[in-house]
Amino acid sequence: MASKVKTTPDGWHSVTPFLSVRDAARAVEFYCNAFGATELERMAEPDGKVTHALLKIGDSMVRLSDDGSKHAAEWVAKGWSRADRHWERLRSRSCGPAPAAGGGSEPA
């Protein structure tokens, strides 16, 4: 019998937001002060733009980056391939229309 591949790491939920914000360094500081977030990791470009930050708020993870960051799209693309698989599964069960060009979808 084939074993199931674990798609959600231990300590994570099945949906993790990835925020693209203006001035991610300030956003991290705000989330830490306002919500008691813990910064677990941060990667930045030489100019200081945050390409990836990982925060833990309560028992949930949040990823964020500066909008326009060169590498942020790579992080989103890694998760998007999994999102595409989930969307296809939903479509195969007649749960909605195909995504519109640009990644969004309109209700049927």
N, C-alpha and C positions, 0 to 999 in steps of 0.2 A: 504494500500500500504506500503510495507516494505521500511524503510529509508536506504539510502546508508551509509555504514560505511566509515568514513573518514580515509584514509590511509596515507595521508601526513599532518603533523602538520602545523598549521598556521605559516607563515614566512619561510617555507622550500620549496624546489623544489622537484620534483618527483625523482630525482637522487641525492644522496649525496655520494661523494667519501669517502672511508675509507682507509687511507694510513698506511701501516706498514713500518716503516723506522728505520734505525740505528740512535740512539741518538735522540729520539723524542723531548726531552727537547730543544735541540739545533735547531731542525726543527721548533718548535713553535716560538722560539725567531727569527729565520730567517724570517718566514712568517709574523710575526708582524712587523719587521723592513722593509722588502722588499715590502710587499703588503698591509701594514696597517691593518693586521688582528687583530681582537679582540679575546682574549682567554676568552671563556665563562665558561669552566669547565675543570678540570684536575683531574684524579685519578692516583695514583702511588702505586707501590708495596713498601715494606719496603726498598728494595735496590735502590729505586729511579727510576726504570724502569716505564715508562708511560704506564699504561694499557689502558687509554682512555683520549683523549683530544678533546675538541670541539672548533673549531675556526669559526669565521664569517669573511668572506672576501667579502666586498661589500654587496650584498644581498644574498650570498650563504653560506651554512654551509659546513665545512670540518671536518671529524673525523680522528684522527690518533692515533697510538700507537707505542711503541718500537717493532721491530720485535723480536719474541721469547717471548713476554710477555705472562705470564700464562693465563691472562684473555682476551686478545685481541680476541682470537678465539671465545669466548662467544659472544662478540659484533657482530662479523661478522656473526655468526650463527643466531643471532636474525634477521638480515636483509636478510640472505640467504633464509630463509623459504619464505619470500615475493618474492624474486627473482625467486625461484622455481615456484611459482604460476604464475608469469608473463611469465616465459619460457614455461610452459605448455599451457598457453593461446596462445602464439605465435605458438607453435607446432600445436595446434588444428586448427589454421588458415593456416597451411602449410607454415609457415614462416621460417623454417629451420630445420636442423638435431638435433637429441638429443645430449646433451652435452657428450663429451668424458669423460672417467674415469679421475678423478682429477678436474672436474669442468669446463674445457675449452671446446671449440667447434671448429670444423674445418668447413670452408665454404663447401657447397655442390658442 
